[in-house]
């Protein structure tokens, strides 16, 4: 094989790749943490809601946790326009991330919510707390400490999984790398830089999440 590496060509496109990385960051950040908020309420509903509500939530969780994220993204992107719902590629991918994150996190958080001591919930009942107050003052602090580490790990997985957005024309990191490689034919160099940026993003995210966990929730999370 006679291949001459031209890293200078690839490095000229580094600003474009970094711009794509920024899109990856805010796409994943908004999608995942919105899904987390949704999951908190769904987990509570699954544990304390009516029979019909629990069944509806379970059906949602089973569907999204047993269906490839790419398939649900195709449904949102190509299926919803058939019934008159037209969203941009970015919004379609974002909604897909929220729905998938919400489903996966509901299962995780349900276990954390179920581990809340009965005495704490009874004390909240005695004080006349509403369900929203129970979530805010009793459930969330407990779940945050118990489940912070697995939720942080799942966030890293979603950063990498957001690469499917490239299929729908969203110019996040993978999509930008694909377009540049198609234009320059420097596939190895471009994707090597993209891979390096992904490594930096995930390491930085791990460090930040570990530090936040230690400072805010006293979670003994490893920084690296």
Secondary structure by P-SEA (a helix, b strand, c coil): cbbbbcaaaaaaaaaaaaaaaaaaaaaaaaaaaaaaaaaaaaaaaaacccaaaaaaaaaaaaaaaaccaaaaaaaaacccccccccccaaaaaaaaaaaaaaaaaaaaaaaaaaaccaaaaaaaaaacccaaaaaacccaaaaaaacaaaaaaaaaaaaaacccccccccccaaaaaaaaaaaccaaaaaaaaaaaaaaaaaaaaaaaaaaaaacccccccccc
